[in-house]
C-alpha cells in the first residue's frame, strides 16, 4: 500500500510534507518506509485495531496510532488487512 503523507497544520514546515510513504502489512506487523528509512510496528506493539465504514485505525499508545482510509484500498487489500489483524491481534479485532 503506497500513500502520500498528509500532515497537520503544525507540521506544514516539515521536510516530509508530501513525501511518498509505503506501508507493507505482513505477519511481522506494519512496515512504514519513507525516503530510504523504515520502521516496523510489530503486531504485539499495537493495543487495539478498529475498523469503521471509512477506515482502519490501529492504536499503539495514547499518543500514537495509524489510520488507513478505505477509499484508497481495494476490497482485496481490506480483506488481507482484516485477516492479518485477526490472526495476530485476536479474532475479536474488527
Buried (B, 14 or more C-beta within 10 A) or exposed (E): BEBEBEEEEEEEEEEEEEEEBEBBBEEEBBBBBBEEEEEEBEBEEBEEBBBEEEEBBBEBEEEEBBEBEBEEBEEEBBEBBBEBBBEBBEEEBB
